[in-house]
Amino acid sequence: MDPNPLILSDTNPPSLPVAAPKDTVHGTRPQMVLAHADAAYAASVCRHFRRLGWEVQVAPSGDEVRRLTCQSAPVAVVLDAALANESGWLTAKKLTDNRPDLRVILVARDVDQQGRHFAAFVGAAALVAQAGGPAALVDEVYGTALAAAG
């Protein structure tokens, strides 16, 4: 059994893991729930994290995010701050009110200090700029995954 569940590549900086930590007892993959209005962005996040060994469930709305989160045990939830019908901000607040330990990451087009404060207010662990693509999510998602696996 490999004592280090992360596999690092020479082409990636050591701080960016290229494989998801596995639950060595049960052999399960970490789960993520994703809801984003931009289909291209959502697809790139799915591809990126699935290549890293994650199970990614995609939801079209805040209601569906909450349903999937109740049915599974995701390590992280990634939300578009501007979801239709119910904003990612409101969805984050509802999720973290019910599960304060859940890691919720909001993604927005523009990120500023006021947005970061509001993200903290609704219980989100982070506010990430969409322009950073999936790579901008890695540190936020892995911070939780590694802490949970450790």
C-alpha positions, 0 to 999 in steps of 0.5 A: 500500500502506497503511504502517499495517496497522491500521485505527482507528475513531473509536469505539474508543480508539487503543490498541484496533486494530479490524482484524488486521494482514495479512501484506502479502507473502502476504496471510494472516490471523493465526491463533488457536486457542481452547479454552474450556468456556463455549460462549457465551464461546468464541462471543463471542471467535470473533465478536470476532476474526473481525470483526477479520480473524483466522482462529480455529480452535476446539478442544474439548480440550487434545489437539485444541489441540495437534493444531491448533497442530502443523498450523498456525502460530497467532500465539496460543493462548487456553485456558480454565484449567479445560478438561475432561480436561486443564486449560488449565494442563497444555496450556499447559505442553505447548505451550510446552515444544515451542514456547517462542515460542508465545504462550499466553493462559490465561483463568480465572474468578478472576485473582490474583497466585498464578494469574499466577505459576502461568501464568508457570510453565507458560509462558503469556504471560498470565492474563486474567479471563473476566469481561473478555470478548473485549476483555480478550484484545485487548491480549494477542493484539495485543501478539504480532501487532504484534511478529510483523508488525513 
